[in-house]
Amino acid sequence: MTLEQNPFIALLLITALALIVPVIATRLRRIAIPIVVGEILAGIIIGRSGFDLVENSPTLAFLAEFGFAYLMFLSGLEVDFDLLFSSGKSSETRWQTPLPLALLLLAGTIGLAVLVALGLTRIVDVQSPLLLGLMLSTTSLGIVVPVLKERDLLGSTYGQYLLIIASIADFVTLLLLTILIAIRSQGLTLDLLLIPVLLALFVIVARFTHRFSARNIIQRGLSELSTTTAQIRVRGAFALMVAWVVLADALGVELILGAFLAGAIAGLVSGRDDDNAQEKLDAIGYGFFIPIFFIMVGVEFNLSALFGSPEALLLVVLLLVGAYAVKIIPALLLRRVFSWRQTLGARFLLSSRLSLIIAAASIALNIGVITEAINAAVILLAIVSCTISPVLFNRFYPPEQEQRRAGIIIVGQDQLVEFIVGRLLPTDESITVICPDQSRIQAFQLLPVTIITGCTGIAEALIEAHAETARVLINLTTTADETIEVGSLSREVHGIPLVISRVSEVELIPRLQSLGIKVVQPVLATAMALEGALRYPTFFDLLVNHDQDNIDVSEVT
């Protein structure tokens, strides 16, 4: 039986590669090839440029397209809108917050990209430098999201900044490309107004579903149906994605835009704390559909058409240099927020391009704006950039050496600080107390701890406490401004792996959790203690007996 007669044979080969590639990629630690890059290279080997074992049948084409739409859905699901519209740290200017910074970076990128495209018109036949400039301005969410996911950075502030920058770049350039191509192919028509219609529907549906789903009876019903074979949250996510893909197609808009907006709606409705549903959706996507998409990208790459044109080979080099330049130069603005190492990693990762630039090149070729040589060069640019950029990102942003961190920092000035210090002294780990209240310092002078008054400000106190090498920070400040400032500095500036914060104001919890901070609510802790005294009185008596110094708390795994 041939591949044409039974598409399951080709699917068997693809799923086998999807199983093998992660194993090989994790073994190649010196090269640090991301899994998505390995999947593309595997597709090239079995595709038309390699052994030609797989042809793009309608079944595989649909699965690949669905995988890409699902990837865009997960990308929208990952966006933290609280961070997107937050005002950031108190020390930040407006242009250091995520959304304005993303728009500023995109404006600089588009400007430089158009200049590069104008320069290329002297070498090759480019009828629309603006169109080529927009193509060079794209950033592949299909690469950024899996790489950040693989490095467990999506939940961090750094990962959210990169996700927002990439999302804005893809979203805005997709809109501009859609408008420009429509104008060049059809002229100015009323169909262009359908794009704002889709965005308006997104705002309306997002607000309505967010309010509707917040009702207790709805949440109770969803919880009951999520643990049975109904799996209502997963079914609802798929139904939402398909509905918006169909809506986008009906309005003449790219389906990836509809899928991304569907993911954003799902994220707003479910919130970022629904880890169970998120894990299920990730497992379905990254376990099956998304690997098919990346492998099929490699299968479809035509290497022979590229080498048949010397002009295209020269253009590849020029495009590659220009493509990295238009991303790297504006990305220097990230240094105002992150370290040099993080900035270098971001510059290279944001330079990756894949599906959007390939789709735009295909459309531009069909309407006669670019030649076959330019189209082939753009495809190779996408393959090279999406292969090299994640590798360079891993090189410039190596894994955090958390095992080298040591020491506990406690920030606060009430009696709870003294109690925690006394409990942590047997750990034999260095303890530093930042206490702004001079009258409380005497309580620590006889203990083997380092005391910092913090009179010059919390930022200077954390530097003096060597927060850049600390393993844990316990934040016991009482005011909202102090809580946010300590949390932001400890996570974003000093990168402390474990930050625990006492929080009384409920409205601060989403902001702190978006920073990766463990939140403890005194009211909730008291309620749990009372429940423990009611249900387990003997064990509770043991816990509250402070005279027994041999009582310890351990984690059982």
C-alpha positions in Angstrom: 0.0 0.0 0.0 1.5 3.4 -1.0 1.5 6.7 0.8 -1.1 8.1 -1.6 -3.5 5.2 -0.9 -3.1 5.4 2.9 -2.1 8.8 4.4 -1.7 7.0 7.8 1.6 5.7 6.6 3.0 9.2 6.1 1.4 10.2 9.4 3.2 7.3 11.1 6.5 8.5 9.8 5.8 12.1 10.9 4.7 11.0 14.4 7.7 8.7 14.7 9.9 11.7 14.0 8.0 13.8 16.4 8.8 11.2 19.1 12.5 10.8 18.2 13.4 14.5 17.6 13.0 15.7 21.3 15.1 12.8 22.5 17.9 13.7 20.1 17.6 17.4 20.7 17.9 17.0 24.5 21.1 14.8 24.0 22.8 17.5 21.9 23.6 19.8 24.9 26.6 21.5 23.3 24.6 22.6 20.2 21.4 23.3 22.2 19.1 22.9 19.2 15.4 23.7 20.0 12.9 21.0 19.4 11.0 23.0 16.8 14.3 23.4 14.8 14.9 19.7 15.0 11.4 19.1 13.6 12.0 21.4 10.7 15.3 19.8 9.8 13.7 16.3 10.1 11.1 17.4 7.7 13.7 18.6 5.2 15.4 15.2 5.4 12.2 13.3 4.6 10.7 15.9 2.2 11.2 17.1 -1.3 14.7 18.4 -0.6 15.8 15.1 1.0 14.7 11.5 0.5 11.2 12.6 -0.8 9.4 10.1 1.5 6.4 12.3 2.2 4.2 14.2 -0.1 1.9 17.0 1.1 -1.4 15.3 0.8 -4.7 17.1 1.6 -4.8 15.2 4.9 -1.4 16.3 6.0 -1.9 19.8 4.7 -5.0 20.1 6.8 -3.3 18.7 9.9 -0.3 21.1 9.4 -2.6 24.1 9.0 -4.7 23.1 12.0 -1.4 22.7 13.9 -0.3 26.2 13.0 -3.8 27.6 14.0 -3.6 25.7 17.2 -0.1 27.1 17.9 -1.4 30.6 17.4 -4.3 29.8 19.7 -1.9 28.7 22.4 0.2 31.9 21.8 -2.9 34.0 22.4 -3.7 31.9 25.5 -0.2 32.7 26.9 -0.5 36.5 26.8 -0.9 38.1 30.2 -3.2 41.1 29.7 -2.5 42.3 33.2 1.1 42.7 32.4 0.3 44.0 28.9 -1.6 47.0 30.3 0.2 47.3 33.6 2.1 50.4 34.5 5.2 48.4 35.4 7.6 49.1 38.2 7.5 52.5 40.0 10.9 53.3 38.6 9.9 52.6 35.0 9.1 55.2 32.5 6.1 54.8 30.2 8.2 53.5 27.4 9.7 50.7 29.6 6.3 49.0 30.1 5.5 46.1 27.8 2.9 47.6 25.3 4.6 51.0 24.6 8.0 49.3 24.4 6.7 46.7 21.9 5.2 49.5 19.8 8.4 51.5 19.9 10.5 48.5 18.9 8.1 47.7 16.1 8.2 51.2 14.7 12.0 51.2 14.7 12.0 47.7 13.1 9.6 48.7 10.3 11.5 51.9 9.6 14.9 50.1 9.3 13.3 47.2 7.3 11.9 49.6 4.7 15.3 51.2 4.3 16.9 47.8 3.8 14.2 46.9 1.2 14.9 50.2 -0.6 18.6 49.3 -0.8 17.8 45.9 -2.2 15.9 47.4 -5.1 19.2 48.3 -6.6 20.2 44.7 -6.8 16.9 42.8 -7.5 13.5 43.6 -8.9 11.4 44.6 -6.0 8.1 46.4 -7.0 7.0 47.2 -3.5 9.8 48.0 -1.0 7.1 48.7 1.6 5.8 45.1 1.3 9.2 43.6 1.5 10.0 45.8 4.5 6.9 44.6 6.3 7.9 41.0 5.5 11.2 41.6 7.2 9.5 43.1 10.2 7.7 39.9 11.1 8.6 37.8 14.1 7.7 34.2 14.3 5.4 33.5 17.3 5.7 29.9 16.1 9.3 29.9 17.2 9.3 32.3 20.1 6.5 30.5 22.0 7.9 26.9 21.8 11.5 28.1 22.7 10.3 30.1 25.7 8.1 27.1 26.6 11.0 24.8 26.4 13.1 27.0 28.6 10.2 27.4 31.1 10.3 31.2 30.6 6.8 31.9 29.5 5.5 32.6 33.0 8.4 35.0 33.8 8.4 38.7 33.2 11.2 38.3 30.7 9.2 35.7 28.7 6.0 37.8 28.9 7.9 40.9 27.5 9.2 38.8 24.6 5.8 37.2 24.0 4.1 40.6 23.9 6.8 42.1 21.6 6.5 39.1 19.3 2.7 39.2 19.4 2.5 42.9 18.6 5.0 42.5 15.8 3.1 39.6 14.2 -0.3 41.1 14.9 0.5 44.6 13.5 2.5 43.4 10.5 -0.2 40.9 9.7 -2.7 43.6 9.6 -0.5 45.9 7.6 0.4 43.1 5.1 -3.3 42.2 4.7 -4.2 45.8 4.0 -1.3 46.5 1.6 -1.8 43.3 -0.3 -5.5 44.0 -0.6 -4.8 47.5 -1.9 -2.3 46.3 -4.5 -4.5 43.4 -5.7 -8.0 44.8 -5.4 -7.5 48.5 -4.8 -9.3 50.5 -2.0 -12.5 48.6 -1.3 -15.0 48.3 1.5 -13.6 44.8 2.3 -10.8 46.5 4.3 -13.4 47.6 6.9 -13.9 43.9 7.8 -10.7 43.8 9.7 -11.8 46.5 12.3 -15.1 44.5 12.5 -13.2 41.4 13.6 -11.3 43.4 16.2 -14.5 45.0 17.5 -16.1 41.6 17.8 -13.1 40.4 19.8 -13.5 43.2 22.3 -17.3 42.6 22.6 -17.0 38.8 23.0 -14.1 39.1 25.4 -15.9 41.5 27.7 -19.1 39.5 27.6 -17.6 36.0 28.2 -15.3 37.3 30.9 -18.3 38.6 32.9 -20.5 35.7 32.1 -18.0 33.0 33.1 -17.2 34.7 36.4 -20.6 33.7 37.8 -20.3 31.0 40.5 -22.9 28.7 38.9 -21.0 28.7 35.7 -17.7 28.0 37.4 -19.2 25.2 39.4 -20.6 23.6 36.3 -17.4 23.9 34.5 -15.5 22.3 37.4 -17.9 19.4 37.5 -17.7 18.7 33.8 -13.9 19.2 33.6 -13.1 16.1 35.6 -15.3 13.7 33.7 -15.2 12.3 30.2 -16.9 15.5 29.1 -13.7 17.6 29.5 -15.8 20.7 28.9 -13.0 23.2 29.1 -10.9 21.4 26.5 -14.0 21.0 24.2 -14.9 24.7 24.7 -11.4 25.8 23.8 -11.4 23.8 20.6 -14.9 25.1 19.7 -13.9 28.7 20.4 -10.8 28.4 18.2 -12.6 26.8 15.3 -15.4 29.4 15.5 -13.0 32.3 15.3 -11.0 30.6 12.5 -14.2 30.2 10.5 -15.2 33.8 11.4 -11.9 35.2 10.2 -12.1 33.2 7.0 -15.6 34.5 6.4 -14.4 38.0 6.8 -11.5 37.5 4.5 -8.9 37.7 7.3 -6.0 35.3 7.8 -7.1 32.4 10.0 -4.0 32.7 12.2 -5.4 36.1 13.4 -8.7 34.5 14.3 -6.9 31.7 16.2 -4.8 34.1 18.1 -7.8 36.2 19.1 -9.6 33.0 20.2 -6.7 32.1 22.4 -6.7 35.6 23.9 -10.4 35.3 24.7 -9.8 31.8 26.3 -7.1 33.3 28.4 -9.2 36.1 29.6 -12.1 33.8 30.5 -10.2 31.0 32.3 -7.4 33.1 33.8 -3.8 32.2 34.2 -4.3 30.1 37.2 -6.2 27.3 35.4 -3.1 25.1 35.2 -5.0 21.9 34.7 -6.8 23.0 31.5 -3.6 24.7 30.3 -1.6 21.5 30.6 -4.2 19.5 28.7 -4.3 22.0 25.8 -0.5 22.1 25.8 -0.3 18.3 25.7 -2.7 18.1 22.7 -0.9 20.8 20.8 2.8 20.1 21.5 2.2 16.4 21.6 0.6 16.0 18.2 -0.7 18.9 16.1 2.2 21.4 16.4 5.0 18.9 15.6 3.1 18.0 12.4 3.1 21.7 11.3 6.9 22.1 11.8 7.8 18.9 10.1 5.6 19.8 7.1 7.4 23.1 6.9 10.6 21.2 6.3 8.9 18.8 3.9 7.7 21.6 1.6 11.1 23.4 1.4 12.4 23.2 -2.2 16.2 23.5 -2.1 16.8 22.8 -5.8 14.8 25.9 -6.9 17.0 28.1 -4.8 20.3 26.8 -6.0 19.2 27.2 -9.6 19.3 31.0 -9.2 22.7 32.7 -8.4 20.7 35.9 -7.8 18.7 34.2 -5.1 21.8 33.0 -3.3 23.2 36.6 -3.2 19.9 37.8 -2.0 19.8 35.2 0.8 23.0 36.6 2.2 21.8 40.2 1.9 18.4 39.4 3.3 19.9 37.5 6.2 22.2 40.4 7.2 19.4 42.9 6.8 16.8 40.8 8.6 19.0 40.5 11.7 20.0 44.2 11.6 16.5 45.5 11.6 15.7 43.4 14.7 18.9 43.7 16.6 19.4 47.4 16.5 15.9 48.4 17.9 16.1 45.6 20.4 18.8 47.5 22.3 16.0 49.4 23.9 15.4 46.2 26.0 18.6 47.0 27.9 16.6 49.7 29.8 14.6 46.8 31.4 16.8 43.7 31.3 20.5 42.7 31.7 22.9 42.6 28.7 22.7 38.8 28.6 18.9 38.9 28.5 18.9 41.6 25.9 21.3 39.7 23.7 19.2 36.6 23.9 16.0 38.6 23.1 17.6 40.3 20.1 18.4 36.9 18.4 15.2 35.2 19.4 13.0 38.0 18.1 15.0 37.8 14.8 13.4 34.4 14.0 10.9 34.3 11.2 8.8 31.5 9.8 5.2 31.1 8.7 4.1 34.6 8.4 6.9 35.7 6.2 6.6 32.6 4.1 2.8 33.1 3.7 3.4 36.8 2.8 6.0 35.8 0.2 3.6 33.3 -1.4 0.8 35.9 -1.6 3.2 38.5 -3.0 4.5 36.0 -5.6 0.9 35.2 -6.7 0.1 38.9 -7.3 3.4 39.5 -9.1 5.0 41.8 -6.5 8.1 39.7 -6.1 9.9 37.2 -8.3 10.6 33.5 -7.9 14.2 34.3 -6.9 13.0 36.6 -4.1 10.4 34.1 -3.0 13.0 31.3 -2.7 15.4 33.6 -0.9 12.7 34.6 1.6 11.8 30.9 2.3 15.5 30.1 3.0 15.8 33.2 5.2 12.9 31.8 7.2 14.5 28.4 7.5 17.9 29.8 8.4 16.6 32.4 10.9 14.3 30.0 12.7 17.2 27.5 12.9 20.0 29.9 14.0 18.0 32.3 16.2 16.9 29.8 18.9 20.4 28.4 19.0 21.9 31.8 19.5 19.3 32.6 22.1 20.3 29.5 24.1 23.9 30.5 23.7 23.5 34.0 25.0 20.8 33.1 27.5 22.2 30.0 29.2 20.2 28.2 32.0 20.2 29.9 35.3 22.7 28.4 37.7 20.3 28.3 40.6 22.5 25.8 42.5 25.1 28.6 42.9 22.6 30.8 44.7 22.5 30.7 48.5 21.1 32.8 51.3 17.8 34.0 52.5 16.7 37.6 52.6 13.8 38.7 54.8 12.3 42.2 54.3 10.0 43.5 57.0 9.9 45.0 60.5 7.2 43.3 62.6 7.3 40.5 65.1 6.7 37.9 62.4 10.2 38.6 61.1 11.8 37.6 64.4 9.7 34.4 64.5 10.7 33.4 61.0 14.4 34.2 61.6 14.3 31.9 64.7 12.7 29.1 62.7 15.2 29.4 59.8 18.4 29.6 61.9 18.8 25.7 62.0 19.0 25.6 58.2 22.6 26.7 58.3 21.9 29.1 55.4 23.0 32.7 55.7 20.1 35.0 56.6 20.0 38.8 55.9 17.3 40.9 57.4 16.4 44.3 55.8 14.6 46.2 58.5 13.8 49.9 58.0 12.7 50.3 61.7 15.7 51.1 63.8 13.9 50.1 67.0 13.4 46.5 65.8 17.1 46.0 65.0 18.0 45.3 68.6 16.0 42.1 68.5 18.4 40.7 65.8 21.8 41.9 67.2 22.4 38.7 69.2 21.5 36.4 66.3 23.9 35.2 63.6 22.2 37.3 60.9 23.2 40.2 58.7 21.2 43.3 59.4 20.6 46.1 56.9 18.6 49.2 57.9 17.3 50.0 54.4 17.3 53.7 55.2 18.7 54.6 51.7 15.9 52.8 49.9 14.9 49.2 49.2 16.8 49.1 45.9 20.1 50.0 47.5 19.4 47.6 50.5 18.8 44.7 48.1 22.1 45.4 46.4 23.9 45.6 49.8 22.2 42.3 50.7 23.7 40.7 47.6 20.3 39.8 46.2 21.8 38.8 42.9 23.1 35.6 44.6 20.3 35.0 47.0 18.2 31.9 46.8 15.1 33.0 48.6 13.5 36.3 49.5 10.6 36.6 52.0 8.7 39.8 51.6 6.8 40.9 54.8 6.3 44.5 54.0 2.9 45.9 54.8 2.1 48.6 52.2 1.0 47.9 48.7 3.7 50.1 47.1 6.5 48.4 49.2 5.1 44.9 48.3 5.1 45.6 44.6 8.5 47.3 44.7 10.2 44.6 46.6 8.6 41.9 44.5 9.5 43.6 41.2 13.1 44.2 42.1 13.7 40.8 43.5 12.3 39.0 40.5 13.0 41.3 37.5 16.2 42.9 38.5 18.0 40.3 40.8 16.3 37.2 39.4 15.8 35.5 42.8 14.3 32.0 42.0 11.9 31.8 45.0 10.2 34.9 46.3 7.4 34.6 48.9 5.3 37.6 49.7 2.7 38.3 52.4 -0.3 40.1 50.8 -3.3 41.6 52.5 -4.8 43.4 49.4 -6.4 40.9 47.1 -6.0 43.2 44.1 -2.2 42.8 44.3 -2.3 39.1 43.9 -2.5 38.9 40.0 0.3 41.4 39.6 2.6 39.4 42.0 1.7 36.1 40.6 2.5 37.4 37.1 6.0 38.0 38.4 6.3 34.4 39.6 5.9 35.3 43.3 4.4 32.8 45.8 1.6 34.7 47.6 0.5 34.1 51.2 -2.7 35.7 52.4 -2.9 36.1 56.2 -6.7 35.8 56.2 -6.6 32.6 54.2 -3.8 31.2 56.3 -5.7 31.9 59.4 -8.8 30.2 58.0 -6.8 27.1 57.1 -5.2 27.1 60.6 -8.7 27.2 62.2 -9.9 24.4 59.9 -6.8 22.4 60.9 -7.5 22.9 64.6 -11.1 21.7 64.0 -10.3 18.6 61.8 -6.9 17.6 63.3 -6.7 18.9 66.9 -3.9 16.6 68.0 -1.7 17.5 65.1 -2.6 21.2 65.5 -1.5 21.1 69.2 1.9 19.7 68.0 2.4 22.5 65.6 1.6 25.4 68.0 3.7 23.9 70.8 6.7 26.4 70.4 8.6 24.8 73.4 9.5 21.8 71.3 12.6 22.9 69.4 12.9 19.6 67.6 9.8 20.2 65.5 10.7 20.6 61.8 8.9 21.0 58.6 10.0 18.8 55.6 8.8 18.2 52.1 7.7 14.6 51.3 8.1 13.7 47.6 
